[in-house]
Amino acid sequence: MKNYLKYDDVKIFKYDNLILAVIYTIGHIFVAMACNRIITGATLDMAAVDAFVEPVINGFWFYFLLVFLKSKIIISIDSNKIKFLNSDKVGIYLAVIYTFGHILIAMTCNRLLTGAPLNLAAIDALVEPIINGFWFYLLFEIVNQYKANIHSGAAKSSKNPANSNLTPSKLAPINNKKKED
């Protein structure tokens, strides 16, 4: 096997980022359904529909921002129509616009799909992303711990003497290869 392919890359974590993304997405859908059901009292089927439809609409919103609004914002800033903004910081402006749009889309979808009162739809649109943030962190830490345990076991293995100099990344699930050039 090539020197640049390490034990964890080939045998254990060949598709770790893809697998992790799938696990996170499934958990995200369940969190969204549970929040919607608990906060708004929506039926389980309507909470499930909302948990699938709202992210798709937000995906289109994200694409619209990147393709259409980004260029309009940069043109407006650079043509001095907006003097207090800097076009080098367009990413933060888009993030703020996206976040407000995301919340409005989440509230609207929740309201239209489940019939929830607007105040409960607004609470759900704010609470659910926070809980999903904790879900992301929990999953991230579990994978980090698992990779650390695998590395400590692999380092002790007589079959993998080269792995003794590998340390788990603090940025897991990113690849942990070390450059040997």
Secondary structure, DSSP 8 states (H G I E B T S, - for coil): --TT--HIIIII-TTHHHHHHHHHHHHHHHHHHHHHHHHH---HHHHHHHHHHHHHHHHHHHHHIIIIIHHHHHHHHHTTSSTT--GGGHHHHHHHHHHHHHHHHHHHHHHHHH---HHHHHHHHHHHHHHHHHHHHHHHHHHHHHHHHHHHHHHH-TT-GGGGG----TTTTS-------
